[in-house]
Amino acid sequence: MKLKKLQAFFLFALFLTPGILVAQTAEEIIAKHIEAHGGAEKWEKIEALKIKGRFTAFSLEKDFTSYKTKCGAYYSDLYLGEQHVFEGFNGKCGWTIDPWQEIEYARNINSSETNVFKQKAEFFTPFLNYKKKGHKVEYLGKDNVDGEEMFVLKLTREDGKSEKWYLNTKTYLEYKCEAPWVDFAQPVPAEMYFDDFREVDGIIVPFFIERTFWQRDRITQIESIELNPKIDKSLFAMPKRKEISKLAFMEGDWDVKLEFMGRRGTYRERGTTQSCIKFASTNMLQEQISYENGFPNNLSINFTYDAGTKKYRIAAFNDFTSTFDMFQGELKDNILVMEDTHVSYSDKPNAARMCRQFTYTKIDNNQFTVENKVSTDEGKTWKPQARLTYTRKVEDSLSKK
């Protein structure tokens, strides 16, 4: 008899243990929350969503289109006022084209924006498979919001950022969320409100979402949701600047014929080599090439574009000379002409200044040439020195088709 009373006492004490009670209650609430959204089984069959509707910002209502995937990728085409904004996220890092910041090309998002894009990428509720995502949940008890009783859950994401969610105790659907947000890339606290829940092929989603932060008010009104649309994965990749995209004809693996100018003023073939040209980053094209001209030359050549000068730039490192050579120029009609950005003067009196020029000429998608010229009269006349003819390797040519 004493043993049974002792067991009962320990069971009662175990039941009152805060950690265990909270964990059980949180799990129960989340289970009913997911069921209220249509059930985990239905959501597991969804790989992606295409969402269209109207988005209001700066008192202007405009169309928007968003894509979300189960792996956490996200893309959106929307307007903030009169400015056309694009956002992309691959589940780990993202980019945006936001004219409000006077940046015309895609830029990487900062850490605060990354947290926001993770929120935007969610399938409406972050509690779906939250453990697999590395999130933690704590039940904070009940609260009253706008006259309605709410369960309050604290969600801590895998990156340490936390949110407070208010779920209606009658419907188990979300009513309010307090979470970190951004305003012009700067962190701000925000509140979200959810309404107009509708059924779409068995799942329940809010068709009205209002977000407030500081004096801002953003309203999302969903008009249609397509389940499992076909999505090109390149949609989530950071787009290149239009200027650097014009050099994409150089990307690939190449066989290179080497020709150097002879004494009679004609080119003489001096063998062949190989070149690999690829985008080392979104807006930097990089070439690795080696050849012999008396001595071995191993070059790493980087191509970029400078918006300030509106010119292309080349930074070429030659391990034979152990120096960087800098060039800049313009691209016109598939011909890129690059010249020295600086020149050196000899210590000898009346020494001629040497300038160099490289001309890249696209022939077609599988061939281009590079001609090296020098000038000793301030660029008035140029003397050819060498010519390289690039022919795309057969296997690379097939892959490009």
C-alpha positions in Angstrom: 0.0 0.0 0.0 2.8 2.4 0.9 4.6 1.4 -2.4 1.5 2.3 -4.4 1.2 5.7 -2.6 4.8 6.3 -3.3 4.4 5.5 -7.0 1.4 7.8 -7.2 3.3 10.6 -5.5 6.2 10.2 -8.1 3.8 10.1 -11.0 2.1 13.3 -9.7 5.4 15.0 -9.2 6.5 13.9 -12.7 3.3 15.3 -14.2 4.0 18.6 -12.5 7.6 18.8 -13.8 7.6 22.0 -15.9 9.8 20.8 -18.8 7.7 17.7 -19.4 4.4 19.4 -19.1 5.4 22.2 -21.5 6.8 19.7 -24.0 3.6 17.6 -24.0 1.3 20.7 -24.2 3.4 22.3 -27.0 3.4 19.1 -29.1 -0.4 18.7 -28.6 -1.1 22.3 -29.7 1.2 22.0 -32.7 -0.4 18.7 -33.8 -3.9 20.3 -33.7 -2.5 23.4 -35.4 -1.2 21.3 -38.3 -4.4 19.4 -38.5 -6.3 22.7 -38.7 -4.2 23.5 -41.7 -5.3 20.3 -43.4 -3.1 17.7 -41.8 0.6 16.7 -42.2 -0.2 14.0 -44.7 -1.7 16.5 -47.3 1.2 18.9 -46.7 3.8 16.2 -47.2 2.5 15.8 -50.8 3.2 19.4 -51.6 6.6 20.1 -53.1 6.0 23.7 -54.2 3.5 26.5 -54.3 2.8 29.3 -56.8 1.0 32.2 -55.1 -0.6 35.2 -56.9 -2.5 38.2 -55.6 -2.3 41.8 -54.7 0.3 43.4 -52.4 -0.1 46.8 -50.8 2.9 49.0 -49.8 3.3 52.8 -49.6 -0.5 53.0 -50.1 -0.2 51.5 -53.6 -1.8 48.1 -54.4 0.0 46.0 -57.1 0.1 42.4 -58.4 2.6 40.0 -57.0 3.7 36.4 -57.8 5.7 34.2 -55.4 7.1 30.7 -55.4 7.9 28.5 -52.4 9.4 25.0 -52.3 9.5 22.3 -49.6 13.3 22.7 -49.4 13.0 26.3 -48.4 13.6 28.1 -51.7 11.7 31.3 -52.4 11.2 33.8 -55.2 8.9 36.8 -55.5 8.1 39.4 -58.1 6.4 42.4 -56.4 6.2 46.1 -56.1 7.0 48.3 -53.1 5.1 51.4 -54.1 6.2 52.3 -57.7 9.4 50.3 -57.4 9.6 46.8 -59.0 11.4 44.5 -56.6 12.6 40.9 -57.1 13.7 38.5 -54.3 15.3 35.1 -54.5 16.4 32.6 -51.9 17.8 29.1 -52.2 17.2 28.0 -48.6 20.5 29.3 -47.2 21.4 32.6 -49.0 19.5 35.0 -51.1 19.5 38.2 -53.2 17.3 41.1 -54.1 16.9 43.7 -56.8 15.5 46.7 -54.9 15.6 50.1 -56.7 14.6 51.8 -53.5 18.3 51.4 -52.5 19.4 52.9 -55.8 21.1 49.6 -56.7 20.0 48.5 -60.2 21.5 45.0 -60.1 21.0 42.0 -57.8 22.8 42.2 -54.5 23.3 39.6 -51.7 21.1 40.0 -48.7 22.5 40.6 -45.2 22.0 38.5 -42.1 18.8 40.3 -41.0 17.3 39.9 -44.4 18.2 36.2 -44.5 16.1 35.6 -41.4 13.2 37.4 -43.1 13.6 35.4 -46.3 13.4 32.2 -44.2 10.1 33.4 -42.9 8.9 34.3 -46.4 9.9 30.8 -47.6 7.7 28.9 -45.1 4.6 27.1 -46.2 2.4 29.5 -44.2 3.3 27.9 -40.8 6.8 27.4 -39.5 5.5 24.6 -37.2 5.3 22.1 -40.0 8.2 19.6 -39.5 9.8 22.2 -37.3 12.1 19.7 -35.6 13.6 18.6 -38.9 14.3 22.3 -39.6 16.2 22.6 -36.4 13.6 24.9 -34.7 12.7 24.7 -31.0 9.3 25.5 -29.5 8.3 26.6 -26.0 4.7 26.9 -24.8 4.3 30.2 -22.9 0.7 29.8 -21.8 -2.4 31.6 -22.8 -3.1 35.3 -23.6 -6.0 37.4 -24.7 -5.6 39.2 -28.0 -8.4 41.5 -29.4 -10.9 39.7 -27.1 -9.9 36.2 -28.2 -8.1 33.6 -26.1 -4.8 32.5 -27.6 -2.2 29.8 -27.1 1.2 31.5 -27.1 4.2 29.6 -28.6 7.8 30.8 -28.8 9.6 29.5 -31.9 13.4 29.7 -31.9 14.8 29.1 -35.4 18.1 27.2 -36.0 19.9 30.6 -36.4 18.8 31.7 -32.8 16.2 34.2 -34.0 12.9 33.8 -32.1 9.3 34.6 -32.8 6.1 34.6 -30.7 3.0 33.0 -32.3 -0.5 33.4 -31.1 -2.9 30.5 -32.0 -6.6 30.7 -31.5 -7.6 28.2 -28.8 -10.8 27.4 -30.7 -9.6 26.9 -34.2 -5.8 26.3 -33.5 -5.1 28.6 -36.5 -2.6 31.4 -36.3 -4.0 34.9 -35.5 -0.9 36.9 -34.8 2.9 36.7 -34.9 5.7 38.9 -33.5 9.0 38.4 -35.3 12.1 40.3 -36.4 11.7 42.0 -39.8 13.6 44.5 -41.9 13.0 48.0 -43.3 15.4 49.0 -46.1 17.8 46.2 -45.0 17.8 47.4 -41.3 16.4 45.1 -38.5 13.0 46.2 -37.0 10.4 44.4 -34.9 7.1 43.6 -36.6 3.7 42.2 -36.0 1.7 40.0 -38.5 -2.0 39.3 -38.5 -3.7 36.4 -40.4 -7.3 36.2 -41.6 -9.6 34.9 -44.4 -8.6 31.2 -44.1 -9.6 29.2 -47.1 -9.3 25.6 -48.4 -7.2 24.8 -51.4 -7.3 21.2 -52.4 -7.6 20.0 -48.8 -5.1 22.4 -47.2 -6.1 25.5 -45.2 -4.2 28.8 -45.7 -4.7 32.5 -44.8 -5.6 34.6 -47.8 -5.1 37.8 -45.9 -1.9 38.8 -44.1 -1.2 42.2 -42.7 2.3 43.1 -41.4 3.0 46.3 -39.4 6.4 47.7 -38.4 7.2 51.2 -37.3 4.9 53.4 -39.4 4.8 50.8 -42.3 1.8 48.7 -43.2 2.0 45.9 -45.7 -1.0 43.9 -46.9 -0.9 40.6 -48.8 -4.2 39.5 -50.4 -3.9 36.1 -52.1 -6.1 35.5 -55.1 -4.9 32.1 -56.2 -2.6 29.2 -55.1 -1.3 26.5 -57.4 0.0 23.3 -55.8 3.1 21.7 -57.2 3.8 23.9 -60.2 6.7 23.2 -62.5 9.5 25.5 -61.4 12.9 26.2 -63.1 15.4 26.1 -60.3 17.4 28.8 -62.0 14.6 31.2 -60.8 16.2 31.1 -57.3 19.7 31.8 -58.5 21.1 35.3 -58.2 20.9 36.9 -61.7 24.0 38.4 -63.3 24.3 42.0 -64.2 23.2 42.6 -67.7 26.7 44.0 -68.6 28.6 41.0 -67.4 26.0 38.7 -69.0 27.2 40.0 -72.4 30.5 38.2 -71.8 28.8 34.8 -71.3 29.9 33.8 -74.8 33.4 33.3 -73.3 32.3 30.8 -70.7 33.4 27.2 -71.2 36.3 24.9 -71.9 38.5 25.9 -74.9 41.2 24.6 -77.2 43.4 27.6 -77.9 45.7 28.1 -81.0 48.6 30.4 -80.2 50.1 32.7 -82.9 52.8 35.3 -82.5 53.8 38.0 -84.9 56.9 37.2 -87.0 59.6 39.5 -88.4 57.8 39.7 -91.8 54.6 41.1 -90.2 52.6 37.9 -90.3 51.4 35.6 -87.6 53.2 32.3 -87.0 51.6 29.4 -85.2 53.4 28.5 -81.9 51.4 25.6 -80.7 48.2 25.1 -78.7 47.0 25.2 -75.1 43.8 24.9 -73.1 41.7 27.5 -71.3 38.9 27.2 -68.7 36.6 30.2 -68.4 33.8 30.2 -65.8 31.9 32.5 -63.5 33.9 32.5 -60.2 31.1 34.5 -58.7 27.8 35.9 -60.0 29.4 39.0 -61.6 33.0 37.9 -62.1 34.2 35.8 -65.1 37.5 34.1 -64.5 39.9 32.5 -67.0 42.7 30.1 -66.2 45.2 29.7 -69.0 48.9 28.6 -69.4 51.2 29.0 -72.4 54.9 29.3 -73.2 56.5 32.4 -74.8 60.1 31.7 -74.1 59.2 30.9 -70.5 56.0 29.4 -69.0 53.2 31.8 -68.2 50.3 30.8 -66.0 47.6 33.4 -65.9 44.5 34.0 -63.9 42.4 36.7 -65.6 39.3 38.2 -63.9 36.6 40.1 -65.9 34.3 42.5 -64.1 32.2 45.6 -64.8 32.5 49.0 -63.0 29.2 50.9 -62.8 31.0 54.1 -61.9 33.1 54.4 -65.0 30.7 52.3 -67.1 33.6 50.2 -68.3 34.7 46.6 -68.2 37.8 45.8 -66.2 40.4 43.0 -66.3 42.7 42.1 -63.5 45.3 39.6 -64.8 47.8 37.9 -62.6 50.8 36.3 -64.2 52.8 34.0 -61.9 55.9 34.4 -64.1 56.1 38.2 -63.4 54.2 37.8 -60.0 52.3 41.0 -60.8 48.7 42.1 -61.5 48.1 43.9 -64.8 45.0 46.1 -65.0 42.9 46.9 -68.1 39.6 48.6 -68.8 37.5 49.1 -71.9 34.2 48.8 -73.6 32.1 46.2 -75.4 30.5 47.1 -78.7 29.0 44.7 -81.3 30.5 41.6 -79.6 34.0 43.2 -79.6 35.6 43.9 -76.2 38.6 46.3 -76.4 40.7 46.6 -73.2 43.7 48.9 -72.6 46.1 49.5 -69.7 44.6 51.5 -66.8 48.1 52.6 -65.9 51.5 52.5 -67.7 55.1 52.6 -66.4 57.8 55.1 -67.4 61.4 54.2 -67.9 64.2 55.9 -65.9 66.0 56.5 -69.2 65.6 59.9 -70.8 63.2 60.2 -73.7 62.1 56.7 -73.2 58.9 55.7 -75.1 55.9 54.8 -73.0 54.5 51.3 -73.7 50.8 50.7 -73.9 49.0 47.4 -74.4 45.6 46.5 -75.8 43.6 43.3 -75.9 40.7 42.9 -78.3 38.2 40.1 -77.7 36.1 39.3 -80.8 33.2 36.9 -80.8 32.9 34.9 -84.0 30.1 32.6 -82.9 28.9 30.7 -79.9 31.8 28.2 -80.3 34.7 30.5 -81.2 36.3 33.8 -80.4 39.7 35.5 -80.8 42.0 37.6 -78.5 44.5 39.9 -80.2 47.4 41.5 -78.2 48.7 44.8 -79.6 51.2 47.4 -78.3 51.7 51.1 -78.8 54.6 53.5 -78.2 52.8 56.7 -79.3 50.0 57.1 -76.8 47.7 54.7 -78.6 47.8 56.5 -82.0 49.0 53.4 -83.7 49.0 49.8 -82.5 51.3 46.9 -83.5 50.0 43.4 -83.3 52.0 41.0 -81.1 50.0 37.9 -80.7 46.7 36.3 -81.5 44.8 33.5 -79.6 42.0 31.6 -81.3 39.6 29.9 -78.9 37.5 27.0 -80.1 35.1 25.3 -77.8 35.9 21.8 -76.8 33.6 19.2 -78.5 32.1 17.9 -75.2 31.5 21.4 -74.0 29.9 22.4 -77.3 27.4 19.5 -77.0 26.5 20.4 -73.4 25.7 24.0 -74.6 23.1 22.8 -77.0 
